[in-house]
Amino acid sequence: MTERRRVKQTYSLEERLAELATRYKEQASALPAGAEREALLRKARLANTGAHISDWLSSPGLQSPN
């Protein structure tokens, strides 16, 4: 069996998702209105939502259910 390749992330998940969302929005702005542009904008919204959820889950105010 081969060894698993480990990668140390230099940026947090939230930062990487926010950067991905920005990149998708920039790509979408260069396209004319249509299905491909809408798909990129949807991916940008999903990445942005994922960043917010991850940030919320790691917030100190979140209490574990007991």
mmJSON file of the N, C-alpha and C atoms, coordinates in Angstrom:
{"data_MODEL":{"atom_site":{
"group_PDB":["ATOM","ATOM","ATOM","ATOM","ATOM","ATOM","ATOM","ATOM","ATOM","ATOM","ATOM","ATOM","ATOM","ATOM","ATOM","ATOM","ATOM","ATOM","ATOM","ATOM","ATOM","ATOM","ATOM","ATOM","ATOM","ATOM","ATOM","ATOM","ATOM","ATOM","ATOM","ATOM","ATOM","ATOM","ATOM","ATOM","ATOM","ATOM","ATOM","ATOM","ATOM","ATOM","ATOM","ATOM","ATOM","ATOM","ATOM","ATOM","ATOM","ATOM","ATOM","ATOM","ATOM","ATOM","ATOM","ATOM","ATOM","ATOM","ATOM","ATOM","ATOM","ATOM","ATOM","ATOM","ATOM","ATOM","ATOM","ATOM","ATOM","ATOM","ATOM","ATOM","ATOM","ATOM","ATOM","ATOM","ATOM","ATOM","ATOM","ATOM","ATOM","ATOM","ATOM","ATOM","ATOM","ATOM","ATOM","ATOM","ATOM","ATOM","ATOM","ATOM","ATOM","ATOM","ATOM","ATOM","ATOM","ATOM","ATOM","ATOM","ATOM","ATOM","ATOM","ATOM","ATOM","ATOM","ATOM","ATOM","ATOM","ATOM","ATOM","ATOM","ATOM","ATOM","ATOM","ATOM","ATOM","ATOM","ATOM","ATOM","ATOM","ATOM","ATOM","ATOM","ATOM","ATOM","ATOM","ATOM","ATOM","ATOM","ATOM","ATOM","ATOM","ATOM","ATOM","ATOM","ATOM","ATOM","ATOM","ATOM","ATOM","ATOM","ATOM","ATOM","ATOM","ATOM","ATOM","ATOM","ATOM","ATOM","ATOM","ATOM","ATOM","ATOM","ATOM","ATOM","ATOM","ATOM","ATOM","ATOM","ATOM","ATOM","ATOM","ATOM","ATOM","ATOM","ATOM","ATOM","ATOM","ATOM","ATOM","ATOM","ATOM","ATOM","ATOM","ATOM","ATOM","ATOM","ATOM","ATOM","ATOM","ATOM","ATOM","ATOM","ATOM","ATOM","ATOM","ATOM","ATOM","ATOM","ATOM","ATOM","ATOM","ATOM","ATOM","ATOM","ATOM","ATOM"],
"id":[1,2,3,4,5,6,7,8,9,10,11,12,13,14,15,16,17,18,19,20,21,22,23,24,25,26,27,28,29,30,31,32,33,34,35,36,37,38,39,40,41,42,43,44,45,46,47,48,49,50,51,52,53,54,55,56,57,58,59,60,61,62,63,64,65,66,67,68,69,70,71,72,73,74,75,76,77,78,79,80,81,82,83,84,85,86,87,88,89,90,91,92,93,94,95,96,97,98,99,100,101,102,103,104,105,106,107,108,109,110,111,112,113,114,115,116,117,118,119,120,121,122,123,124,125,126,127,128,129,130,131,132,133,134,135,136,137,138,139,140,141,142,143,144,145,146,147,148,149,150,151,152,153,154,155,156,157,158,159,160,161,162,163,164,165,166,167,168,169,170,171,172,173,174,175,176,177,178,179,180,181,182,183,184,185,186,187,188,189,190,191,192,193,194,195,196,197,198],
"type_symbol":["N","C","C","N","C","C","N","C","C","N","C","C","N","C","C","N","C","C","N","C","C","N","C","C","N","C","C","N","C","C","N","C","C","N","C","C","N","C","C","N","C","C","N","C","C","N","C","C","N","C","C","N","C","C","N","C","C","N","C","C","N","C","C","N","C","C","N","C","C","N","C","C","N","C","C","N","C","C","N","C","C","N","C","C","N","C","C","N","C","C","N","C","C","N","C","C","N","C","C","N","C","C","N","C","C","N","C","C","N","C","C","N","C","C","N","C","C","N","C","C","N","C","C","N","C","C","N","C","C","N","C","C","N","C","C","N","C","C","N","C","C","N","C","C","N","C","C","N","C","C","N","C","C","N","C","C","N","C","C","N","C","C","N","C","C","N","C","C","N","C","C","N","C","C","N","C","C","N","C","C","N","C","C","N","C","C","N","C","C","N","C","C","N","C","C","N","C","C"],
"label_atom_id":["N","CA","C","N","CA","C","N","CA","C","N","CA","C","N","CA","C","N","CA","C","N","CA","C","N","CA","C","N","CA","C","N","CA","C","N","CA","C","N","CA","C","N","CA","C","N","CA","C","N","CA","C","N","CA","C","N","CA","C","N","CA","C","N","CA","C","N","CA","C","N","CA","C","N","CA","C","N","CA","C","N","CA","C","N","CA","C","N","CA","C","N","CA","C","N","CA","C","N","CA","C","N","CA","C","N","CA","C","N","CA","C","N","CA","C","N","CA","C","N","CA","C","N","CA","C","N","CA","C","N","CA","C","N","CA","C","N","CA","C","N","CA","C","N","CA","C","N","CA","C","N","CA","C","N","CA","C","N","CA","C","N","CA","C","N","CA","C","N","CA","C","N","CA","C","N","CA","C","N","CA","C","N","CA","C","N","CA","C","N","CA","C","N","CA","C","N","CA","C","N","CA","C","N","CA","C","N","CA","C","N","CA","C","N","CA","C","N","CA","C","N","CA","C","N","CA","C","N","CA","C"],
"label_alt_id":[null,null,null,null,null,null,null,null,null,null,null,null,null,null,null,null,null,null,null,null,null,null,null,null,null,null,null,null,null,null,null,null,null,null,null,null,null,null,null,null,null,null,null,null,null,null,null,null,null,null,null,null,null,null,null,null,null,null,null,null,null,null,null,null,null,null,null,null,null,null,null,null,null,null,null,null,null,null,null,null,null,null,null,null,null,null,null,null,null,null,null,null,null,null,null,null,null,null,null,null,null,null,null,null,null,null,null,null,null,null,null,null,null,null,null,null,null,null,null,null,null,null,null,null,null,null,null,null,null,null,null,null,null,null,null,null,null,null,null,null,null,null,null,null,null,null,null,null,null,null,null,null,null,null,null,null,null,null,null,null,null,null,null,null,null,null,null,null,null,null,null,null,null,null,null,null,null,null,null,null,null,null,null,null,null,null,null,null,null,null,null,null,null,null,null,null,null,null],
"label_comp_id":["MET","MET","MET","THR","THR","THR","GLU","GLU","GLU","ARG","ARG","ARG","ARG","ARG","ARG","ARG","ARG","ARG","VAL","VAL","VAL","LYS","LYS","LYS","GLN","GLN","GLN","THR","THR","THR","TYR","TYR","TYR","SER","SER","SER","LEU","LEU","LEU","GLU","GLU","GLU","GLU","GLU","GLU","ARG","ARG","ARG","LEU","LEU","LEU","ALA","ALA","ALA","GLU","GLU","GLU","LEU","LEU","LEU","ALA","ALA","ALA","THR","THR","THR","ARG","ARG","ARG","TYR","TYR","TYR","LYS","LYS","LYS","GLU","GLU","GLU","GLN","GLN","GLN","ALA","ALA","ALA","SER","SER","SER","ALA","ALA","ALA","LEU","LEU","LEU","PRO","PRO","PRO","ALA","ALA","ALA","GLY","GLY","GLY","ALA","ALA","ALA","GLU","GLU","GLU","ARG","ARG","ARG","GLU","GLU","GLU","ALA","ALA","ALA","LEU","LEU","LEU","LEU","LEU","LEU","ARG","ARG","ARG","LYS","LYS","LYS","ALA","ALA","ALA","ARG","ARG","ARG","LEU","LEU","LEU","ALA","ALA","ALA","ASN","ASN","ASN","THR","THR","THR","GLY","GLY","GLY","ALA","ALA","ALA","HIS","HIS","HIS","ILE","ILE","ILE","SER","SER","SER","ASP","ASP","ASP","TRP","TRP","TRP","LEU","LEU","LEU","SER","SER","SER","SER","SER","SER","PRO","PRO","PRO","GLY","GLY","GLY","LEU","LEU","LEU","GLN","GLN","GLN","SER","SER","SER","PRO","PRO","PRO","ASN","ASN","ASN"],
"label_asym_id":["A","A","A","A","A","A","A","A","A","A","A","A","A","A","A","A","A","A","A","A","A","A","A","A","A","A","A","A","A","A","A","A","A","A","A","A","A","A","A","A","A","A","A","A","A","A","A","A","A","A","A","A","A","A","A","A","A","A","A","A","A","A","A","A","A","A","A","A","A","A","A","A","A","A","A","A","A","A","A","A","A","A","A","A","A","A","A","A","A","A","A","A","A","A","A","A","A","A","A","A","A","A","A","A","A","A","A","A","A","A","A","A","A","A","A","A","A","A","A","A","A","A","A","A","A","A","A","A","A","A","A","A","A","A","A","A","A","A","A","A","A","A","A","A","A","A","A","A","A","A","A","A","A","A","A","A","A","A","A","A","A","A","A","A","A","A","A","A","A","A","A","A","A","A","A","A","A","A","A","A","A","A","A","A","A","A","A","A","A","A","A","A","A","A","A","A","A","A"],
"label_entity_id":["1","1","1","1","1","1","1","1","1","1","1","1","1","1","1","1","1","1","1","1","1","1","1","1","1","1","1","1","1","1","1","1","1","1","1","1","1","1","1","1","1","1","1","1","1","1","1","1","1","1","1","1","1","1","1","1","1","1","1","1","1","1","1","1","1","1","1","1","1","1","1","1","1","1","1","1","1","1","1","1","1","1","1","1","1","1","1","1","1","1","1","1","1","1","1","1","1","1","1","1","1","1","1","1","1","1","1","1","1","1","1","1","1","1","1","1","1","1","1","1","1","1","1","1","1","1","1","1","1","1","1","1","1","1","1","1","1","1","1","1","1","1","1","1","1","1","1","1","1","1","1","1","1","1","1","1","1","1","1","1","1","1","1","1","1","1","1","1","1","1","1","1","1","1","1","1","1","1","1","1","1","1","1","1","1","1","1","1","1","1","1","1","1","1","1","1","1","1"],
"label_seq_id":[1,1,1,2,2,2,3,3,3,4,4,4,5,5,5,6,6,6,7,7,7,8,8,8,9,9,9,10,10,10,11,11,11,12,12,12,13,13,13,14,14,14,15,15,15,16,16,16,17,17,17,18,18,18,19,19,19,20,20,20,21,21,21,22,22,22,23,23,23,24,24,24,25,25,25,26,26,26,27,27,27,28,28,28,29,29,29,30,30,30,31,31,31,32,32,32,33,33,33,34,34,34,35,35,35,36,36,36,37,37,37,38,38,38,39,39,39,40,40,40,41,41,41,42,42,42,43,43,43,44,44,44,45,45,45,46,46,46,47,47,47,48,48,48,49,49,49,50,50,50,51,51,51,52,52,52,53,53,53,54,54,54,55,55,55,56,56,56,57,57,57,58,58,58,59,59,59,60,60,60,61,61,61,62,62,62,63,63,63,64,64,64,65,65,65,66,66,66],
"pdbx_PDB_ins_code":[null,null,null,null,null,null,null,null,null,null,null,null,null,null,null,null,null,null,null,null,null,null,null,null,null,null,null,null,null,null,null,null,null,null,null,null,null,null,null,null,null,null,null,null,null,null,null,null,null,null,null,null,null,null,null,null,null,null,null,null,null,null,null,null,null,null,null,null,null,null,null,null,null,null,null,null,null,null,null,null,null,null,null,null,null,null,null,null,null,null,null,null,null,null,null,null,null,null,null,null,null,null,null,null,null,null,null,null,null,null,null,null,null,null,null,null,null,null,null,null,null,null,null,null,null,null,null,null,null,null,null,null,null,null,null,null,null,null,null,null,null,null,null,null,null,null,null,null,null,null,null,null,null,null,null,null,null,null,null,null,null,null,null,null,null,null,null,null,null,null,null,null,null,null,null,null,null,null,null,null,null,null,null,null,null,null,null,null,null,null,null,null,null,null,null,null,null,null],
"Cartn_x":[0.843,0.0,0.892,0.49,1.281,0.957,1.926,1.714,0.826,0.046,-0.853,-0.057,-0.298,0.394,-0.28,0.453,-0.083,0.275,-0.689,-0.476,-0.85,0.078,-0.204,-0.781,-2.001,-2.657,-2.092,-1.789,-1.242,-2.348,-3.522,-4.656,-5.798,-6.647,-7.783,-8.802,-9.682,-10.728,-11.586,-11.914,-12.751,-12.076,-10.759,-10.031,-9.981,-9.754,-9.692,-11.035,-12.128,-13.455,-13.817,-13.465,-13.748,-12.966,-11.715,-10.899,-11.466,-11.946,-12.568,-13.835,-14.634,-15.855,-15.515,-14.488,-14.064,-13.619,-12.863,-12.394,-13.563,-14.554,-15.732,-16.501,-16.648,-17.366,-16.647,-15.307,-14.534,-14.694,-14.668,-14.847,-16.244,-17.247,-18.627,-18.826,-18.145,-18.332,-17.786,-16.872,-16.307,-17.181,-18.186,-19.038,-20.34,-20.926,-22.253,-23.307,-24.465,-25.555,-25.867,-26.037,-26.336,-26.133,-26.235,-26.172,-24.8,-23.738,-22.388,-22.116,-22.552,-22.376,-23.176,-24.402,-25.235,-24.628,-24.016,-23.368,-22.195,-21.412,-20.283,-20.766,-21.826,-22.365,-22.933,-23.514,-24.03,-22.881,-21.794,-20.625,-20.045,-20.058,-19.545,-20.412,-21.727,-22.625,-22.418,-22.251,-22.027,-20.705,-19.658,-18.367,-18.465,-19.165,-19.343,-20.156,-21.205,-22.029,-21.221,-20.417,-19.56,-18.578,-18.023,-17.088,-17.8,-19.012,-19.766,-20.157,-20.57,-20.956,-19.748,-18.622,-17.411,-16.979,-17.062,-16.721,-17.668,-18.951,-19.944,-19.697,-19.394,-19.169,-17.941,-16.942,-15.723,-15.76,-16.863,-16.948,-17.001,-16.44,-16.423,-17.796,-18.744,-20.08,-20.953,-20.516,-21.308,-21.18,-22.299,-22.314,-22.626,-21.992,-22.276,-23.596,-24.352,-25.644,-25.397,-26.044,-25.896,-27.24],
"Cartn_y":[-1.174,0.0,1.243,2.268,3.489,4.388,5.241,6.176,7.325,7.79,8.902,10.2,11.02,12.293,13.312,13.915,14.905,16.308,17.197,18.586,19.48,20.336,21.299,22.546,22.883,24.047,25.318,26.312,27.566,28.579,28.37,29.254,28.446,29.12,28.427,28.047,27.136,26.707,27.893,28.755,29.921,30.829,31.048,31.903,31.274,29.967,29.287,29.303,29.103,29.142,30.548,31.563,32.95,33.314,32.858,33.138,32.42,31.206,30.449,31.148,31.646,32.37,33.621,34.334,35.536,35.183,34.096,33.66,33.284,32.573,32.209,33.446,34.437,35.665,36.415,36.453,37.128,36.417,35.089,34.329,34.547,34.593,34.785,36.172,37.175,38.535,38.682,37.801,37.868,37.148,36.423,35.651,36.388,36.13,36.691,35.927,36.53,35.883,34.537,33.546,32.212,31.17,29.926,28.808,28.677,28.877,28.733,29.802,31.027,32.112,31.833,31.373,31.061,29.937,28.953,27.847,28.356,29.273,29.839,30.677,31.442,32.246,31.36,30.243,29.296,28.689,28.328,27.791,28.833,30.102,31.168,31.312,31.242,31.333,30.161,28.951,27.765,27.859,28.336,28.486,29.528,30.62,31.68,31.172,30.424,29.852,28.862,28.045,27.096,27.786,28.905,29.663,30.204,30.721,31.262,30.161,29.013,27.908,27.399,27.251,26.784,27.783,29.064,30.106,30.047,29.855,29.774,28.55,27.406,26.186,26.276,27.029,27.15,28.34,29.071,30.232,29.795,30.605,30.234,30.288,30.98,31.091,29.876,28.98,27.788,26.795,26.364,25.437,24.031,23.044,21.666,21.237,20.403,19.956,18.953,19.17,18.269,17.758],
"Cartn_z":[0.0,0.0,0.0,-0.738,-0.802,0.374,0.702,1.803,1.357,2.287,2.002,1.998,1.002,0.891,1.802,2.677,3.612,3.134,3.218,2.813,3.983,4.375,5.438,4.784,5.149,4.568,5.187,4.356,4.86,5.148,4.556,4.788,5.397,6.147,6.758,5.687,6.044,5.121,4.699,5.659,5.358,4.329,4.49,3.554,2.161,2.11,0.813,0.111,0.858,0.238,-0.223,0.559,0.164,-1.095,-1.182,-2.354,-3.583,-3.393,-4.483,-4.971,-4.041,-4.41,-5.223,-4.815,-5.538,-6.953,-7.077,-8.391,-9.298,-8.753,-9.551,-9.998,-9.112,-9.473,-10.581,-10.507,-11.547,-12.889,-12.871,-14.112,-14.676,-13.804,-14.25,-14.851,-14.312,-14.822,-16.245,-16.644,-17.991,-19.016,-18.56,-19.462,-19.761,-20.937,-21.215,-20.415,-20.281,-19.539,-20.178,-19.32,-19.83,-18.749,-19.149,-18.198,-17.549,-18.34,-17.785,-16.717,-16.991,-16.02,-14.746,-14.893,-13.725,-12.898,-13.56,-12.85,-12.022,-12.583,-11.842,-10.662,-10.864,-9.77,-8.669,-9.034,-8.035,-7.234,-7.93,-7.24,-6.277,-6.692,-5.839,-4.587,-4.749,-3.588,-2.648,-3.208,-2.378,-1.607,-2.257,-1.579,-0.478,-0.757,0.239,1.425,1.151,2.212,3.036,2.376,3.082,4.003,3.556,4.393,5.624,5.444,6.575,7.557,7.05,7.934,8.708,8.035,8.711,9.781,9.46,10.432,11.626,11.361,12.429,13.311,12.691,13.458,14.352,13.925,14.733,15.678,15.723,16.596,18.068,18.962,20.373,21.025,20.435,21.012,20.778,19.897,19.591,20.741,21.275,22.407,21.907,22.518,22.144,22.763,22.06,22.627,23.756,24.882,26.036,26.473],
"occupancy":[1.0,1.0,1.0,1.0,1.0,1.0,1.0,1.0,1.0,1.0,1.0,1.0,1.0,1.0,1.0,1.0,1.0,1.0,1.0,1.0,1.0,1.0,1.0,1.0,1.0,1.0,1.0,1.0,1.0,1.0,1.0,1.0,1.0,1.0,1.0,1.0,1.0,1.0,1.0,1.0,1.0,1.0,1.0,1.0,1.0,1.0,1.0,1.0,1.0,1.0,1.0,1.0,1.0,1.0,1.0,1.0,1.0,1.0,1.0,1.0,1.0,1.0,1.0,1.0,1.0,1.0,1.0,1.0,1.0,1.0,1.0,1.0,1.0,1.0,1.0,1.0,1.0,1.0,1.0,1.0,1.0,1.0,1.0,1.0,1.0,1.0,1.0,1.0,1.0,1.0,1.0,1.0,1.0,1.0,1.0,1.0,1.0,1.0,1.0,1.0,1.0,1.0,1.0,1.0,1.0,1.0,1.0,1.0,1.0,1.0,1.0,1.0,1.0,1.0,1.0,1.0,1.0,1.0,1.0,1.0,1.0,1.0,1.0,1.0,1.0,1.0,1.0,1.0,1.0,1.0,1.0,1.0,1.0,1.0,1.0,1.0,1.0,1.0,1.0,1.0,1.0,1.0,1.0,1.0,1.0,1.0,1.0,1.0,1.0,1.0,1.0,1.0,1.0,1.0,1.0,1.0,1.0,1.0,1.0,1.0,1.0,1.0,1.0,1.0,1.0,1.0,1.0,1.0,1.0,1.0,1.0,1.0,1.0,1.0,1.0,1.0,1.0,1.0,1.0,1.0,1.0,1.0,1.0,1.0,1.0,1.0,1.0,1.0,1.0,1.0,1.0,1.0,1.0,1.0,1.0,1.0,1.0,1.0],
"B_iso_or_equiv":[0.0,0.0,0.0,0.0,0.0,0.0,0.0,0.0,0.0,0.0,0.0,0.0,0.0,0.0,0.0,0.0,0.0,0.0,0.0,0.0,0.0,0.0,0.0,0.0,0.0,0.0,0.0,0.0,0.0,0.0,0.0,0.0,0.0,0.0,0.0,0.0,0.0,0.0,0.0,0.0,0.0,0.0,0.0,0.0,0.0,0.0,0.0,0.0,0.0,0.0,0.0,0.0,0.0,0.0,0.0,0.0,0.0,0.0,0.0,0.0,0.0,0.0,0.0,0.0,0.0,0.0,0.0,0.0,0.0,0.0,0.0,0.0,0.0,0.0,0.0,0.0,0.0,0.0,0.0,0.0,0.0,0.0,0.0,0.0,0.0,0.0,0.0,0.0,0.0,0.0,0.0,0.0,0.0,0.0,0.0,0.0,0.0,0.0,0.0,0.0,0.0,0.0,0.0,0.0,0.0,0.0,0.0,0.0,0.0,0.0,0.0,0.0,0.0,0.0,0.0,0.0,0.0,0.0,0.0,0.0,0.0,0.0,0.0,0.0,0.0,0.0,0.0,0.0,0.0,0.0,0.0,0.0,0.0,0.0,0.0,0.0,0.0,0.0,0.0,0.0,0.0,0.0,0.0,0.0,0.0,0.0,0.0,0.0,0.0,0.0,0.0,0.0,0.0,0.0,0.0,0.0,0.0,0.0,0.0,0.0,0.0,0.0,0.0,0.0,0.0,0.0,0.0,0.0,0.0,0.0,0.0,0.0,0.0,0.0,0.0,0.0,0.0,0.0,0.0,0.0,0.0,0.0,0.0,0.0,0.0,0.0,0.0,0.0,0.0,0.0,0.0,0.0,0.0,0.0,0.0,0.0,0.0,0.0],
"pdbx_formal_charge":[null,null,null,null,null,null,null,null,null,null,null,null,null,null,null,null,null,null,null,null,null,null,null,null,null,null,null,null,null,null,null,null,null,null,null,null,null,null,null,null,null,null,null,null,null,null,null,null,null,null,null,null,null,null,null,null,null,null,null,null,null,null,null,null,null,null,null,null,null,null,null,null,null,null,null,null,null,null,null,null,null,null,null,null,null,null,null,null,null,null,null,null,null,null,null,null,null,null,null,null,null,null,null,null,null,null,null,null,null,null,null,null,null,null,null,null,null,null,null,null,null,null,null,null,null,null,null,null,null,null,null,null,null,null,null,null,null,null,null,null,null,null,null,null,null,null,null,null,null,null,null,null,null,null,null,null,null,null,null,null,null,null,null,null,null,null,null,null,null,null,null,null,null,null,null,null,null,null,null,null,null,null,null,null,null,null,null,null,null,null,null,null,null,null,null,null,null,null],
"auth_seq_id":[1,1,1,2,2,2,3,3,3,4,4,4,5,5,5,6,6,6,7,7,7,8,8,8,9,9,9,10,10,10,11,11,11,12,12,12,13,13,13,14,14,14,15,15,15,16,16,16,17,17,17,18,18,18,19,19,19,20,20,20,21,21,21,22,22,22,23,23,23,24,24,24,25,25,25,26,26,26,27,27,27,28,28,28,29,29,29,30,30,30,31,31,31,32,32,32,33,33,33,34,34,34,35,35,35,36,36,36,37,37,37,38,38,38,39,39,39,40,40,40,41,41,41,42,42,42,43,43,43,44,44,44,45,45,45,46,46,46,47,47,47,48,48,48,49,49,49,50,50,50,51,51,51,52,52,52,53,53,53,54,54,54,55,55,55,56,56,56,57,57,57,58,58,58,59,59,59,60,60,60,61,61,61,62,62,62,63,63,63,64,64,64,65,65,65,66,66,66],
"auth_comp_id":["MET","MET","MET","THR","THR","THR","GLU","GLU","GLU","ARG","ARG","ARG","ARG","ARG","ARG","ARG","ARG","ARG","VAL","VAL","VAL","LYS","LYS","LYS","GLN","GLN","GLN","THR","THR","THR","TYR","TYR","TYR","SER","SER","SER","LEU","LEU","LEU","GLU","GLU","GLU","GLU","GLU","GLU","ARG","ARG","ARG","LEU","LEU","LEU","ALA","ALA","ALA","GLU","GLU","GLU","LEU","LEU","LEU","ALA","ALA","ALA","THR","THR","THR","ARG","ARG","ARG","TYR","TYR","TYR","LYS","LYS","LYS","GLU","GLU","GLU","GLN","GLN","GLN","ALA","ALA","ALA","SER","SER","SER","ALA","ALA","ALA","LEU","LEU","LEU","PRO","PRO","PRO","ALA","ALA","ALA","GLY","GLY","GLY","ALA","ALA","ALA","GLU","GLU","GLU","ARG","ARG","ARG","GLU","GLU","GLU","ALA","ALA","ALA","LEU","LEU","LEU","LEU","LEU","LEU","ARG","ARG","ARG","LYS","LYS","LYS","ALA","ALA","ALA","ARG","ARG","ARG","LEU","LEU","LEU","ALA","ALA","ALA","ASN","ASN","ASN","THR","THR","THR","GLY","GLY","GLY","ALA","ALA","ALA","HIS","HIS","HIS","ILE","ILE","ILE","SER","SER","SER","ASP","ASP","ASP","TRP","TRP","TRP","LEU","LEU","LEU","SER","SER","SER","SER","SER","SER","PRO","PRO","PRO","GLY","GLY","GLY","LEU","LEU","LEU","GLN","GLN","GLN","SER","SER","SER","PRO","PRO","PRO","ASN","ASN","ASN"],
"auth_asym_id":["A","A","A","A","A","A","A","A","A","A","A","A","A","A","A","A","A","A","A","A","A","A","A","A","A","A","A","A","A","A","A","A","A","A","A","A","A","A","A","A","A","A","A","A","A","A","A","A","A","A","A","A","A","A","A","A","A","A","A","A","A","A","A","A","A","A","A","A","A","A","A","A","A","A","A","A","A","A","A","A","A","A","A","A","A","A","A","A","A","A","A","A","A","A","A","A","A","A","A","A","A","A","A","A","A","A","A","A","A","A","A","A","A","A","A","A","A","A","A","A","A","A","A","A","A","A","A","A","A","A","A","A","A","A","A","A","A","A","A","A","A","A","A","A","A","A","A","A","A","A","A","A","A","A","A","A","A","A","A","A","A","A","A","A","A","A","A","A","A","A","A","A","A","A","A","A","A","A","A","A","A","A","A","A","A","A","A","A","A","A","A","A","A","A","A","A","A","A"],
"auth_atom_id":["N","CA","C","N","CA","C","N","CA","C","N","CA","C","N","CA","C","N","CA","C","N","CA","C","N","CA","C","N","CA","C","N","CA","C","N","CA","C","N","CA","C","N","CA","C","N","CA","C","N","CA","C","N","CA","C","N","CA","C","N","CA","C","N","CA","C","N","CA","C","N","CA","C","N","CA","C","N","CA","C","N","CA","C","N","CA","C","N","CA","C","N","CA","C","N","CA","C","N","CA","C","N","CA","C","N","CA","C","N","CA","C","N","CA","C","N","CA","C","N","CA","C","N","CA","C","N","CA","C","N","CA","C","N","CA","C","N","CA","C","N","CA","C","N","CA","C","N","CA","C","N","CA","C","N","CA","C","N","CA","C","N","CA","C","N","CA","C","N","CA","C","N","CA","C","N","CA","C","N","CA","C","N","CA","C","N","CA","C","N","CA","C","N","CA","C","N","CA","C","N","CA","C","N","CA","C","N","CA","C","N","CA","C","N","CA","C","N","CA","C","N","CA","C","N","CA","C","N","CA","C"],
"pdbx_PDB_model_num":[1,1,1,1,1,1,1,1,1,1,1,1,1,1,1,1,1,1,1,1,1,1,1,1,1,1,1,1,1,1,1,1,1,1,1,1,1,1,1,1,1,1,1,1,1,1,1,1,1,1,1,1,1,1,1,1,1,1,1,1,1,1,1,1,1,1,1,1,1,1,1,1,1,1,1,1,1,1,1,1,1,1,1,1,1,1,1,1,1,1,1,1,1,1,1,1,1,1,1,1,1,1,1,1,1,1,1,1,1,1,1,1,1,1,1,1,1,1,1,1,1,1,1,1,1,1,1,1,1,1,1,1,1,1,1,1,1,1,1,1,1,1,1,1,1,1,1,1,1,1,1,1,1,1,1,1,1,1,1,1,1,1,1,1,1,1,1,1,1,1,1,1,1,1,1,1,1,1,1,1,1,1,1,1,1,1,1,1,1,1,1,1,1,1,1,1,1,1]
}}}
